């Protein structure tokens, strides 16, 4: 995902309506993803070997991404862009599954993909590359649509309300990481406690507890007073 001119690469583990941000990195323009991404995916694959990697078209057009997933033995469902005229004709003809070689012009690397064509309830077509061969097109689409959990993590983390207009990368990174951390704690609280708090209320409770420990007061505009005015 991205926030303004700062792009954050996020890996999340999602299961049973619990969404756990595992790792986050601020990506510079032109920086390669693989050196950071692969070691994390290897560790996660050992932790959850049956997990399926879900990724959108930004990764779906990258030959190195499929090569990396194959090298670690990961199952995946990845949405791919429809570019080649040959593939467009296949989709227009109603083909539900086909294979094609995706090639990378700069490195001349290539990968053979199996592509599934599926439609959602609004008749929108999805082209999904996957190495899972025991699922129907519809089942693969249902799996892929869970990728929206990642988008929703950003939306939910925004509800923590730690916005900043700072151009300092460290400050922006701190705000994003803290938002994700509080969001994760809130999910844990809802699992282990009989008290059901909204995320906003949960964060307020944490702030109040911190203020009590520090013997300070936080006013409505976020100013901190160690002696009440």
C-alpha positions, 0 to 999 in steps of 0.5 A, spaced: 500 500 500 501 507 499 500 513 503 502 519 499 509 519 496 511 514 502 510 507 499 509 502 505 510 494 503 506 490 508 506 483 509 500 480 513 498 474 516 490 473 515 486 467 518 479 467 521 477 474 521 484 476 524 489 480 520 496 481 523 501 485 520 507 481 520 512 486 517 512 493 514 518 496 510 518 503 507 520 503 500 524 508 496 523 509 489 526 504 485 528 500 490 527 492 489 522 488 493 525 481 493 531 482 498 527 484 503 521 480 501 523 473 500 527 472 507 520 474 511 516 469 506 521 464 507 520 465 515 512 465 514 512 459 510 515 455 515 510 458 520 504 456 516 506 452 510 499 451 508 498 458 507 496 461 500 500 467 498 495 473 495 497 478 491 495 484 486 497 486 479 503 490 482 506 483 483 502 479 478 506 483 472 513 481 476 516 475 473 521 475 479 515 474 484 513 468 481 520 465 481 521 467 488 514 463 490 516 457 486 523 457 489 520 457 496 515 452 495 509 457 496 502 456 494 499 462 491 493 466 487 495 472 484 491 477 479 495 479 473 494 484 468 491 483 461 496 485 456 497 480 450 493 481 445 493 473 444 490 472 452 485 478 450 482 473 445 482 467 449 478 471 454 473 474 449 472 467 446 470 464 453 476 460 455 476 459 462 483 456 463 490 457 459 497 457 460 502 462 457 509 464 458 510 471 461 517 474 459 521 480 462 524 484 457 530 487 461 533 480 464 530 476 459 527 471 464 520 468 463 515 463 467 510 459 465 503 461 468 497 457 469 491 463 468 484 462 471 478 466 468 473 467 473 467 472 474 464 475 481 457 476 482 457 483 478 460 479 472 467 482 473 472 478 470 479 476 474 485 473 471 488 469 476 495 466 476 495 460 481 499 453 482 493 450 486 490 445 481 485 442 485 481 448 486 475 451 481 476 458 478 470 460 483 474 457 489 480 461 487 477 467 486 474 467 493 481 465 496 483 471 492 478 476 494 480 475 501 486 479 499 482 485 501 483 484 508 490 487 507 487 493 504 482 493 510 488 493 515 490 500 512 483 503 513 483 500 520 490 502 522 487 509 519 482 509 525 487 509 530 488 516 528 495 518 528 495 522 522 502 526 520 503 531 515 511 530 516 516 530 511 520 526 515 520 519 513 522 516 520 516 520 523 511 517 518 514 510 519 513 511 526 506 513 526 504 507 521 508 502 525 504 504 531 497 504 528 498 497 526 501 495 533 495 498 536 490 495 531 493 488 532 493 489 540 485 491 539 484 485 535 487 481 541 483 484 546 477 482 542 479 475 542 481 474 549 476 479 553 468 479 554 468 487 553 467 489 546 470 496 545 471 499 538 478 501 536 477 508 537 475 507 545 480 501 545 486 507 543 482 512 548 483 507 554 490 506 552 492 513 552 488 514 559 492 509 562 499 512 560 497 518 562 495 516 569 502 512 569 506 518 567 501 523 571 500 528 565 494 530 562 492 530 554 488 536 552 483 535 546 488 538 541 493 533 543 498 537 547 501 534 553 501 537 560 505 534 566 501 539 571 494 540 569 492 547 567 
